[in-house]
């Protein structure tokens, strides 16, 4: 295999994976699993040991899916096994890629998790997405998605009590913000962006376009459309890739939904269409290329169930600082044609590309769960033949808030939504709620600087 093909080669099976590992002189393999928050968990294994466990997988403790972002574990969850038994993380060899920033040749591979009896771990995020896709397949359908991911570059911050700072660009200046689509402002971070592109090319992450967003040093990367599992994998890997590239230039790449006070938040906009498996035709248009009833039913499902799935789309306490009246982010689930003020947007497009964009989702979401949840909402709309509310052609921010205001409220709505529990899996919903409620309790123990500033001497 020519050396230039090593980075882009997709192993076709175990024998081909062994050949790739040895020809690339891989020293170690990172076996990784996305947890509930989208954090990488797993083990690092020497190459030959990894080759010997292709079929059986890596043993990991089940509790990794019950860890909060703090590392604390939701031990009280009724879903977690009280004996803390192992599960097996089985490598999906098609996801094997180079890790481009190490000096020693290293590979990374995303794993699917199964219980020791071989049954899928039903609350593992990648399996939740697989399950939703299987429900589409039963109807002869296949979703196609294209995520757009926003993030900030910031200065290094070693003191969490201090606000984040804007990093200096190549010009030696710090941006003041509000330079959406500014080419020269994007160029100011070419040294970081070019390294991100280099890393992405070496690890099969396909970026279509990049743009400067409205915040200071806020960027958006658009991924090519394709299979939801593949795009979730790429988004999952991209976050780490961007963080490592920024670190090389003494910066931080953050996917917090709202890292700066009074600045725009960061979103993950997911474009989604549904095609027929038999011929790849788009169900959102009829034979003449006009909007089909399926498009309206899909939108109706999103309007009905996105509020109930809000804790998946906006999974952290910080997420809800982005959903506010004075923000550019959506505050409701009105839909419009090429109307960016709506939570649900149908871009102007050709019939083959007719799609719906969910603009509610935060950049801090777990990409597997965000895709699973938005596709679940749409699927419920198709099943129930939901009719959407009338399309709006005004600023949707003038039409009021219809989304949950806080993570605690959002978790309650998810837990009570029987249709979403059916599609996503009741055990997953219970496990997810337990982890996020633990984070809420831990957050409530923290006394903020606002409280010290305004309550210390005034009450």
Buried (B, 14 or more C-beta within 10 A) or exposed (E): EEEEEBBEBEBEEEEBBBBBBEBBEBBBBBBBBBBBBBBBBBBEBEBEEBBEBBEEBBEBBBBBBBBBBEEBBBEEBEBBBEEEEBBBBBBBBBBBBBBBBBEEBBBBBBBBBBBEEEEBBBBBBBBBBBBBBEBBEEBEBBBBBBBBBBBBBBBEBEEEEEEBBBBBBEEEEBBEBEBBEBEEBBBBBEBBBEBBBBBBBBBBBEBEEBBBBBBBBBBBBBBEBEEBBBBBBBBBBBBBBBBBBBBEEEBBBBBBBBBBEEBBBBBBBBBBBBBEEEEEEBBBBEEEEEBBBBBBBBBBBBBBBBBBBBBBBBBBBBBBBBBEEEBBBBBBBBBBEEBBBBBBBBBEBEBBBBBBBBBBBBBBBBBBBBBBBBBBBBBBBBBBEBBBEEBBEEEBBEBEEBBBEBBBBBBBBBBEBEBBBEBBBBBBBBBBBBBBBBBBEBBEEEEEEEEEEEEEEEE
